[in-house]
Amino acid sequence: MIGDDGLGEDRGLLLGDGLFETILAEDGTPRFFAEHIERLTRGCETLGIAAPDFGETLEAASLALKAAGLEQGRAALRLTWTAGSGRGLERPATATPRLYASASPAPLPQGPARLRTSTIRRNETSPASRLKSLSYLDNVLARRQAREKGAD
């Protein structure tokens, strides 16, 4: 892989083996951070991967906000926790989970939202349907369908 930064072997990218949280930050402070990390930790238990360290995750969040120049105003903070490197369905015994943190502007919504019911359904028997997993393709497709039908 050209410019290999570890992504070429990352199970999150290759297999969707990981979780994420998107957190509203206001003036550099992530809202309900502990609750988001608690949900992420419960998801890690379901997936059988080690949970991130709270302090290190908070530090990564702060660095992401600073790097994006979003220490003032509203920002969407994205924390992505992957199962680390490794190919194939079996995780390596020595896999080390990997944290990615990024931030982008989060302006206030303007006006009412236009809604549509999607024909795309989640598999209600799948454990992934109750997680904020990296396998979010059903949501991507439902959003595209909504946009095509004039909804937000």
N, CA, C and O of each residue as an XYZ file, in Angstrom:
608
protein
N       0.848     -1.187      0.000
C       0.000      0.000      0.000
C       0.886      1.239      0.000
O       1.843      1.317      0.770
N       0.584      2.180     -0.832
C       1.345      3.426     -0.908
C       0.982      4.301      0.278
O      -0.195      4.484      0.587
N       2.003      4.844      0.945
C       1.756      5.735      2.085
C       1.090      5.023      3.243
O       0.223      5.598      3.900
N       1.471      3.794      3.507
C       0.830      2.998      4.557
C       0.948      3.686      5.912
O       2.051      3.916      6.408
N      -0.178      4.004      6.495
C      -0.225      4.605      7.830
C      -0.942      3.668      8.800
O      -1.452      4.106      9.831
N      -0.977      2.395      8.469
C      -1.666      1.423      9.310
C      -3.082      1.140      8.855
O      -3.679      0.148      9.272
N      -3.631      2.000      8.003
C      -5.013      1.811      7.567
C      -5.188      0.579      6.685
O      -6.258     -0.029      6.673
N      -4.152      0.211      5.952
C      -4.255     -0.931      5.052
C      -4.507     -2.248      5.767
O      -4.966     -3.211      5.152
N      -4.212     -2.299      7.050
C      -4.419     -3.505      7.848
C      -5.482     -3.304      8.922
O      -5.753     -4.221      9.697
N      -6.084     -2.126      8.979
C      -7.018     -1.832     10.067
C      -8.341     -2.561      9.863
O      -8.975     -2.435      8.815
N      -8.749     -3.321     10.869
C      -9.980     -4.115     10.805
C     -11.223     -3.236     10.696
O     -12.238     -3.665     10.148
N     -11.153     -2.021     11.208
C     -12.285     -1.115     11.070
C     -12.540     -0.770      9.613
O     -13.682     -0.774      9.154
N     -11.461     -0.471      8.888
C     -11.581     -0.141      7.473
C     -11.880     -1.380      6.634
O     -12.728     -1.341      5.743
N     -11.186     -2.478      6.920
C     -11.340     -3.681      6.106
C     -12.654     -4.413      6.344
O     -13.260     -4.922      5.401
N     -13.102     -4.470      7.611
C     -14.234     -5.326      7.960
C     -15.358     -4.615      8.711
O     -16.374     -5.235      9.028
N     -15.192     -3.336      8.996
C     -16.195     -2.645      9.805
C     -16.133     -3.078     11.261
O     -17.116     -2.941     11.989
N     -14.984     -3.602     11.697
C     -14.817     -4.155     13.037
C     -14.438     -3.032     14.004
O     -13.267     -2.828     14.322
N     -15.441     -2.328     14.452
C     -15.211     -1.222     15.370
C     -16.490     -0.449     15.635
O     -17.571     -0.805     15.164
N     -16.337      0.602     16.391
C     -17.467      1.417     16.835
C     -17.135      2.893     16.685
O     -15.982      3.264     16.468
N     -18.165      3.733     16.804
C     -17.915      5.166     16.784
C     -18.907      5.883     17.678
O     -19.958      5.345     18.026
N     -18.560      7.087     18.037
C     -19.452      8.012     18.726
C     -19.284      9.365     18.062
O     -18.171      9.766     17.723
N     -20.385     10.063     17.877
C     -20.356     11.441     17.414
C     -20.908     12.284     18.547
O     -22.023     12.063     19.019
N     -20.113     13.254     18.976
C     -20.413     14.008     20.184
C     -20.459     15.500     19.859
O     -19.561     16.022     19.199
N     -21.487     16.172     20.314
C     -21.553     17.621     20.181
C     -20.556     18.241     21.144
O     -20.541     17.912     22.331
N     -19.720     19.142     20.632
C     -18.810     19.912     21.484
C     -19.191     21.377     21.361
O     -19.438     21.877     20.264
N     -19.234     22.050     22.482
C     -19.519     23.482     22.497
C     -18.383     24.196     23.214
O     -18.069     23.904     24.368
N     -17.776     25.139     22.503
C     -16.644     25.898     23.042
C     -15.564     24.981     23.594
O     -15.025     25.220     24.675
N     -15.252     23.924     22.840
C     -14.169     23.019     23.190
C     -14.505     21.953     24.215
O     -13.638     21.161     24.584
N     -15.752     21.916     24.685
C     -16.152     20.944     25.699
C     -17.140     19.936     25.106
O     -18.242     20.311     24.707
N     -16.749     18.658     25.046
C     -17.686     17.646     24.549
C     -18.852     17.463     25.524
O     -18.645     17.291     26.725
N     -20.074     17.502     24.997
C     -21.280     17.341     25.814
C     -21.529     15.864     26.084
O     -21.394     15.029     25.189
N     -21.895     15.545     27.330
C     -22.242     14.176     27.726
C     -21.148     13.179     27.356
O     -21.433     12.058     26.935
N     -19.889     13.600     27.518
C     -18.757     12.771     27.115
C     -18.758     11.430     27.852
O     -18.582     10.384     27.227
N     -18.952     11.450     29.161
C     -18.922     10.207     29.946
C     -19.994      9.234     29.460
O     -19.742      8.033     29.365
N     -21.182      9.742     29.153
C     -22.267      8.873     28.678
C     -21.926      8.259     27.316
O     -22.233      7.094     27.062
N     -21.291      9.045     26.443
C     -20.887      8.510     25.142
C     -19.844      7.407     25.313
O     -19.909      6.375     24.645
N     -18.889      7.628     26.205
C     -17.852      6.622     26.422
C     -18.436      5.379     27.088
O     -17.983      4.265     26.823
N     -19.432      5.558     27.945
C     -20.107      4.389     28.533
C     -20.779      3.554     27.447
O     -20.689      2.327     27.470
N     -21.450      4.202     26.496
C     -22.092      3.458     25.404
C     -21.033      2.770     24.540
O     -21.212      1.622     24.131
N     -19.943      3.467     24.267
C     -18.861      2.876     23.493
C     -18.297      1.650     24.213
O     -18.015      0.630     23.584
N     -18.139      1.755     25.513
C     -17.627      0.641     26.317
C     -18.574     -0.555     26.274
O     -18.123     -1.694     26.153
N     -19.887     -0.310     26.373
C     -20.861     -1.412     26.260
C     -20.766     -2.075     24.888
O     -20.862     -3.297     24.778
N     -20.580     -1.273     23.852
C     -20.414     -1.830     22.514
C     -19.155     -2.676     22.407
O     -19.156     -3.720     21.755
N     -18.076     -2.222     23.050
C     -16.827     -3.001     23.050
C     -17.045     -4.353     23.709
O     -16.510     -5.363     23.251
N     -17.824     -4.379     24.780
C     -18.131     -5.654     25.444
C     -18.849     -6.589     24.485
O     -18.545     -7.781     24.429
N     -19.805     -6.052     23.727
C     -20.538     -6.867     22.760
C     -19.617     -7.410     21.675
O     -19.733     -8.570     21.280
N     -18.696     -6.567     21.192
C     -17.791     -6.980     20.120
C     -16.606     -7.798     20.618
O     -15.918     -8.443     19.827
N     -16.368     -7.771     21.922
C     -15.240     -8.516     22.471
C     -13.905     -7.847     22.229
O     -12.895     -8.524     22.041
N     -13.889     -6.521     22.233
C     -12.624     -5.793     22.116
C     -12.435     -4.929     23.357
O     -13.402     -4.540     24.011
N     -11.197     -4.640     23.667
C     -10.891     -3.806     24.826
C     -11.469     -2.412     24.623
O     -11.456     -1.885     23.510
N     -11.970     -1.823     25.688
C     -12.528     -0.475     25.629
C     -11.404      0.554     25.719
O     -10.352      0.269     26.292
N     -11.612      1.735     25.165
C     -10.578      2.767     25.257
C     -10.460      3.325     26.670
O     -11.407      3.272     27.455
N      -9.282      3.859     26.979
C      -9.049      4.527     28.251
C      -9.758      5.886     28.224
O      -9.616      6.649     27.269
N     -10.518      6.177     29.278
C     -11.310      7.411     29.323
C     -10.423      8.644     29.157
O     -10.711      9.507     28.328
N      -9.342      8.730     29.942
C      -8.470      9.905     29.905
C      -7.805     10.097     28.553
O      -7.732     11.217     28.047
N      -7.316      9.004     27.962
C      -6.679      9.099     26.647
C      -7.685      9.505     25.572
O      -7.349     10.238     24.642
N      -8.905      9.028     25.707
C      -9.940      9.377     24.736
C     -10.318     10.847     24.855
O     -10.499     11.523     23.842
N     -10.438     11.346     26.077
C     -10.734     12.761     26.285
C      -9.601     13.630     25.741
O      -9.854     14.676     25.142
N      -8.368     13.205     25.944
C      -7.222     13.959     25.412
C      -7.246     13.977     23.885
O      -7.006     15.017     23.272
N      -7.537     12.825     23.267
C      -7.623     12.755     21.806
C      -8.738     13.663     21.291
O      -8.583     14.306     20.253
N      -9.856     13.718     22.006
C     -10.970     14.580     21.617
C     -10.537     16.041     21.648
O     -10.828     16.799     20.722
N      -9.848     16.432     22.704
C      -9.383     17.820     22.833
C      -8.400     18.172     21.722
O      -8.464     19.258     21.147
N      -7.489     17.245     21.424
C      -6.519     17.481     20.357
C      -7.200     17.607     18.993
O      -6.796     18.426     18.168
N      -8.226     16.801     18.760
C      -8.950     16.864     17.481
C      -9.649     18.219     17.331
O      -9.612     18.824     16.260
N     -10.284     18.690     18.402
C     -10.942     19.997     18.353
C      -9.926     21.101     18.089
O     -10.176     22.009     17.296
N      -8.793     21.019     18.750
C      -7.748     22.030     18.569
C      -7.198     21.989     17.145
O      -7.048     23.032     16.509
N      -6.895     20.784     16.639
C      -6.340     20.636     15.292
C      -7.285     21.183     14.224
O      -6.840     21.694     13.196
N      -8.590     21.073     14.471
C      -9.589     21.561     13.509
C      -9.904     23.037     13.716
O     -10.681     23.616     12.957
N      -9.310     23.651     14.735
C      -9.596     25.058     15.022
C     -11.011     25.270     15.530
O     -11.622     26.305     15.268
N     -11.535     24.281     16.264
C     -12.936     24.326     16.708
C     -13.040     24.355     18.230
O     -13.882     23.677     18.819
N     -12.184     25.140     18.850
C     -12.243     25.261     20.305
C     -13.304     26.264     20.750
O     -13.586     26.382     21.943
N     -13.886     26.977     19.808
C     -14.990     27.902     20.064
C     -16.165     27.507     19.177
O     -15.973     27.002     18.070
N     -17.378     27.739     19.664
C     -18.571     27.424     18.891
C     -18.927     25.951     18.959
O     -18.457     25.220     19.830
N     -19.779     25.523     18.009
C     -20.276     24.146     17.972
C     -19.434     23.303     17.024
O     -19.025     23.755     15.955
N     -19.185     22.057     17.450
C     -18.431     21.125     16.617
C     -18.997     19.729     16.787
O     -19.533     19.380     17.839
N     -18.869     18.937     15.735
C     -19.192     17.517     15.792
C     -17.872     16.783     15.970
O     -17.000     16.823     15.102
N     -17.742     16.121     17.094
C     -16.531     15.383     17.425
C     -16.785     13.915     17.111
O     -17.740     13.327     17.618
N     -15.952     13.330     16.291
C     -16.115     11.923     15.896
C     -14.984     11.107     16.513
O     -13.808     11.374     16.265
N     -15.347     10.114     17.315
C     -14.397      9.164     17.879
C     -14.644      7.816     17.223
O     -15.762      7.301     17.254
N     -13.607      7.248     16.632
C     -13.710      5.950     15.984
C     -12.740      5.006     16.679
O     -11.550      5.299     16.792
N     -13.253      3.872     17.143
C     -12.470      2.869     17.878
C     -12.516      1.583     17.080
O     -13.573      0.968     16.946
N     -11.368      1.173     16.547
C     -11.341     -0.042     15.739
C     -10.683     -1.182     16.503
O     -10.019     -0.961     17.516
N     -10.867     -2.385     16.018
C     -10.281     -3.566     16.651
C      -8.799     -3.707     16.335
O      -8.195     -4.718     16.695
N      -8.201     -2.734     15.678
C      -6.767     -2.759     15.389
C      -6.456     -3.441     14.076
O      -7.326     -3.602     13.220
N      -5.211     -3.839     13.927
C      -4.743     -4.442     12.683
C      -5.037     -5.932     12.639
O      -5.152     -6.595     13.669
N      -5.154     -6.439     11.421
C      -5.331     -7.870     11.220
C      -6.286     -8.163     10.090
O      -7.306     -7.493      9.926
N      -5.946     -9.165      9.318
C      -6.793     -9.581      8.195
C      -7.539    -10.853      8.556
O      -7.136    -11.588      9.458
N      -8.612    -11.102      7.855
C      -9.394    -12.312      8.082
C     -10.429    -12.115      9.174
O     -10.403    -11.118      9.896
N     -11.334    -13.064      9.289
C     -12.435    -12.934     10.243
C     -11.990    -13.091     11.686
O     -12.586    -12.494     12.583
N     -10.951    -13.887     11.926
C     -10.442    -14.064     13.288
C      -9.511    -12.907     13.624
O      -8.614    -12.578     12.847
N      -9.726    -12.295     14.776
C      -8.804    -11.251     15.228
C      -7.508    -11.898     15.708
O      -7.530    -12.978     16.300
N      -6.377    -11.236     15.452
C      -5.122    -11.736     16.014
C      -5.156    -11.661     17.537
O      -5.769    -10.751     18.095
N      -4.515    -12.593     18.205
C      -4.488    -12.597     19.667
C      -3.819    -11.344     20.207
O      -4.107    -10.925     21.327
N      -2.939    -10.748     19.434
C      -2.197     -9.568     19.885
C      -2.760     -8.259     19.331
O      -2.080     -7.233     19.357
N      -3.974     -8.288     18.839
C      -4.550     -7.076     18.249
C      -4.626     -5.958     19.277
O      -5.005     -6.170     20.428
N      -4.257     -4.773     18.835
C      -4.312     -3.588     19.685
C      -5.316     -2.618     19.068
O      -5.085     -2.119     17.967
N      -6.420     -2.343     19.752
C      -7.403     -1.410     19.198
C      -6.783     -0.050     18.893
O      -5.775      0.335     19.486
N      -7.397      0.665     17.966
C      -6.866      1.930     17.478
C      -7.951      3.002     17.575
O      -9.108      2.760     17.233
N      -7.564      4.184     18.043
C      -8.487      5.312     18.192
C      -8.181      6.372     17.145
O      -7.027      6.749     16.943
N      -9.228      6.844     16.484
C      -9.141      7.993     15.582
C     -10.103      9.043     16.120
O     -11.214      8.719     16.541
N      -9.676     10.294     16.106
C     -10.542     11.388     16.561
C     -10.462     12.509     15.536
O      -9.379     12.851     15.062
N     -11.607     13.074     15.199
C     -11.659     14.195     14.262
C     -12.815     15.102     14.661
O     -13.711     14.702     15.404
N     -12.779     16.323     14.157
C     -13.839     17.287     14.469
C     -14.169     18.099     13.231
O     -13.308     18.370     12.395
N     -15.430     18.480     13.131
C     -15.886     19.326     12.024
C     -16.930     20.297     12.561
O     -17.514     20.054     13.618
N     -17.171     21.391     11.849
C     -18.182     22.347     12.308
C     -19.559     21.701     12.415
O     -19.891     20.793     11.653
N     -20.353     22.177     13.364
C     -21.717     21.667     13.559
C     -22.663     22.856     13.739
O     -23.066     23.173     14.858
N     -23.010     23.505     12.640
C     -23.921     24.643     12.770
C     -25.302     24.211     13.246
O     -25.699     23.059     13.069
N     -26.017     25.134     13.844
C     -27.378     24.836     14.279
C     -28.253     24.528     13.073
O     -28.105     25.164     12.029
N     -29.165     23.562     13.195
C     -30.095     23.278     12.094
C     -30.968     24.500     11.809
O     -31.305     25.262     12.715
N     -31.322     24.673     10.551
C     -32.164     25.793     10.138
C     -33.518     25.271      9.684
O     -33.589     24.416      8.802
N     -34.578     25.770     10.270
C     -35.929     25.430      9.833
C     -36.356     24.030     10.201
O     -35.596     23.281     10.815
N     -37.574     23.671      9.826
C     -38.095     22.334     10.131
C     -37.431     21.271      9.251
O     -36.936     21.567      8.164
N     -37.434     20.047      9.738
C     -36.877     18.927      8.994
C     -37.984     18.237      8.208
O     -39.106     18.099      8.696
N     -37.669     17.807      7.001
C     -38.595     17.042      6.170
C     -38.247     15.572      6.316
O     -37.109     15.180      6.056
N     -39.210     14.745      6.730
C     -38.968     13.337      7.029
C     -39.663     12.421      6.032
O     -40.682     12.782      5.443
N     -39.110     11.259      5.857
C     -39.705     10.187      5.050
C     -39.446      8.872      5.760
O     -38.443      8.734      6.461
N     -40.322      7.918      5.590
C     -40.081      6.569      6.098
C     -39.283      5.821      5.047
O     -39.634      5.823      3.867
N     -38.216      5.187      5.479
C     -37.349      4.459      4.562
C     -37.854      3.034      4.369
O     -38.433      2.435      5.274
N     -37.625      2.511      3.186
C     -37.947      1.104      2.927
C     -36.797      0.199      3.353
O     -36.938     -1.024      3.371
N     -35.668      0.795      3.691
C     -34.499      0.024      4.119
C     -34.643     -0.295      5.598
O     -34.860      0.601      6.414
N     -34.524     -1.559      5.939
C     -34.709     -2.010      7.320
C     -33.434     -2.647      7.848
O     -32.679     -3.276      7.106
N     -33.213     -2.473      9.136
C     -32.095     -3.145      9.800
C     -32.511     -4.572     10.129
O     -33.697     -4.874     10.263
N     -31.521     -5.438     10.256
C     -31.758     -6.810     10.671
C     -31.923     -6.793     12.185
O     -30.931     -6.726     12.911
N     -33.142     -6.851     12.665
C     -33.411     -6.716     14.099
C     -32.823     -7.839     14.938
O     -32.711     -7.696     16.155
N     -32.448     -8.946     14.324
C     -31.851    -10.046     15.094
C     -30.329     -9.914     15.202
O     -29.698    -10.674     15.935
N     -29.741     -8.969     14.489
C     -28.293     -8.789     14.522
C     -27.872     -7.944     15.720
O     -28.475     -6.901     15.974
N     -26.851     -8.373     16.459
C     -26.333     -7.534     17.547
C     -25.873     -6.169     17.032
O     -25.930     -5.186     17.771
N     -25.421     -6.094     15.789
C     -24.944     -4.835     15.219
C     -26.060     -3.801     15.096
O     -25.778     -2.604     15.041
N     -27.312     -4.233     15.051
C     -28.423     -3.278     14.902
C     -28.596     -2.407     16.141
O     -29.289     -1.391     16.096
N     -27.969     -2.800     17.243
C     -28.074     -2.027     18.483
C     -26.780     -1.307     18.829
O     -26.644     -0.766     19.926
N     -25.828     -1.296     17.900
C     -24.533     -0.676     18.131
C     -24.300      0.463     17.139
O     -24.884      0.488     16.056
N     -23.445      1.395     17.522
C     -22.961      2.403     16.584
C     -21.683      1.836     15.985
O     -20.578      2.305     16.260
N     -21.870      0.806     15.153
C     -20.725      0.103     14.587
C     -20.244      0.801     13.326
O     -20.933      1.662     12.778
N     -19.064      0.425     12.875
C     -18.526      0.997     11.642
C     -19.232      0.436     10.418
O     -19.012      0.924      9.310
N     -20.064     -0.564     10.589
C     -20.868     -1.120      9.499
C     -22.188     -0.347      9.443
O     -23.225     -0.850      9.876
N     -22.148      0.844      8.922
C     -23.300      1.743      8.920
C     -23.930      1.878      7.535
O     -24.612      2.862      7.249
N     -23.699      0.889      6.686
C     -24.141      0.981      5.300
C     -25.653      1.120      5.170
O     -26.120      1.868      4.312
N     -26.435      0.421      6.000
C     -27.897      0.570      5.924
C     -28.300      2.028      6.143
O     -29.201      2.532      5.473
N     -27.638      2.699      7.073
C     -27.945      4.099      7.347
C     -27.556      5.001      6.176
O     -28.286      5.932      5.836
N     -26.411      4.722      5.562
C     -25.962      5.492      4.398
C     -26.982      5.358      3.267
O     -27.352      6.348      2.635
N     -27.429      4.135      3.019
C     -28.391      3.909      1.937
C     -29.751      4.529      2.254
O     -30.405      5.072      1.363
N     -30.181      4.454      3.508
C     -31.460      5.063      3.896
C     -31.409      6.573      3.744
O     -32.377      7.191      3.301
N     -30.276      7.172      4.112
C     -30.120      8.625      3.954
C     -30.175      9.017      2.484
O     -30.813     10.008      2.128
N     -29.512      8.246      1.630
C     -29.541      8.534      0.197
C     -30.965      8.426     -0.337
O     -31.399      9.260     -1.132
N     -31.688      7.402      0.097
C     -33.076      7.237     -0.326
C     -33.925      8.430      0.121
O     -34.742      8.934     -0.649
N     -33.732      8.877      1.354
C     -34.485     10.030      1.866
C     -34.210     11.269      1.027
O     -35.140     11.989      0.664
N     -32.952     11.522      0.719
C     -32.583     12.681     -0.092
C     -33.217     12.615     -1.477
O     -33.707     13.619     -1.992
N     -33.205     11.420     -2.076
C     -33.808     11.248     -3.402
C     -35.300     11.544     -3.393
O     -35.865     11.927     -4.417
N     -35.939     11.369     -2.241
C     -37.384     11.615     -2.115
C     -37.683     13.000     -1.541
O     -38.823     13.296     -1.184
N     -36.640     13.856     -1.454
C     -36.843     15.239     -1.025
C     -36.858     15.454      0.486
O     -37.271     16.513      0.957
N     -36.414     14.464      1.240
C     -36.392     14.602      2.706
C     -34.991     15.008      3.161
O     -34.022     14.922      2.408
N     -34.916     15.445      4.397
C     -33.621     15.839      4.967
C     -32.899     14.653      5.556
O     -31.794     14.800      6.078
